[in-house]
């Protein structure tokens, strides 16, 4: 997974961004959230897309999408939307009403994507993930999303 992050994110935020992305995907996510995360591979086993998500243990009505990636060559083909829709269905099946996620303020493509899916964005939250690691937080109400076209 780590091998695709820099090419897929086009070097966003340089070396600091590469380290930030690598630190966001430690092995534990792939060991402990396998039933709530999804991987799409090409023939030959190359990663085409992934979504790492989990059901909140603290908020019984919430689920969280931690990290998502789609090969830029596959953008616009509905793969990201399909990953999210699959996660939404899983969250609903576990009685969850809200899905939360975050992105960096610099990642305008991610912000646009989440808005198209129906997420509501926060203002920029300074130092959300630590000093200098600002984020935009998103929330989707699955009850409202149930009436949105897919």
SULRA-V115502 format. One line per field, one symbol per residue. phi: phi as a letter, one per 40 degrees, with the letter a starting at -180 (. if undefined). psi: psi as a letter, one per 40 degrees, with the letter a starting at -180 (. if undefined). A space follows every 50 residues. Layout:
phi=???
psi=???
This chain:
phi=.ccccccccfgdggcccccdccccbcddcccbbccbbbbbbcdggccbaa bbbaccccbcbbbbccababddcbdgbgccdccccccdcccccbgcbbbb abacccccccccdcccchccccccbcfdbhdgbcabcbbbcccccccccc
psi=dddeddddefeheadddddddddefidddedefdeeiihhiiheeihdii hhiihhddheeiihhdhiihhdeeieeeddddddddddddddeefidihi iiiiddgdddddddddeeihiiihhhfdeihegiihiihhhdddddeii.
